[in-house]
Amino acid sequence: MGTTVIIYLPASQKAAVSATPHAPVPLSGSGRILVMDDEDMVCSVSRHLLENLGYTVECVQDGTEAVAAYQRAQATGQPFAAVILDYTIPGGMGGLETLTHLRTIDPQITALLSSGYANNPVMADWAYYGFSGVVAKPYTLAQLQEALHHVL
């Protein structure tokens, strides 16, 4: 039915070390972040997380809206510090194509790629495709904070 293995290890004379990690203190951020995702729930959660970190957030559903929002922000003197682009937008312009259009507006754009498909080749080699970083969905506050801190 099965095998039972018992391993005996010698006791240490050293004092025990606490195994509870210290929760990292969230780094606060500032500036405007544009989030492009076709799922309302992802936009809502992203907005909540980013606002808790101190960012001002605008959410859009697809690449066409992202390009228009980015152009408006540039024209009004309120540029985005970074954009977070979902790789796949069914029936619309996804993250890779959107980034191509955004680079014509701002060659120095800071863009994070976001996707729930971890085995996607673009997620694995994001820098080759022109992204500044990557954050895999579903992401936590700490993962989002770290990704933004790294690129900003």
Steps between C-alpha positions, in 0.01 A plus 500: 500500500782738571835556656572680821840659532624630833806723511670586827702820506735606780381782722673834467657681793422840338204714599192471280449772240155642449345375176247782473615745236457868560241655275663746260399860542321609182700755309288794413493632149379805323394588152242378257468139385299384198361147530372323189298186565177371348380350829314742728601306812870523412467874439318547827752301704795663322357845569451416868853361539666786315305768685604338829858542384439870432451504123222664301347243266314504171362172363413422139364189331716466188792635301303759307382655826851476646654689208230770520543536879878519465472770231258703716731474799799618298300787346375626838841487665394218736697205361485149637800383700437146372250283319397145586386316187311172491652276233173356372193709418242287316366689200727797567856625490705311759805606696770438241323686221397778739860547613607538136251786458590659833871500411421726202352751747769456766815300417599508870171352627515282811280198434432190707364191329224320689356159420352195660682277251834443671625268224454771236834561321451878519466475881826307513693743279316827570805725457557373146148616414560849642336473841664649809379221726241233555238417760317168476129479582366452751742734671520607861559846641862404571559372145347810345694725737826324419445512124421872505780581741742322269395688183438840655 
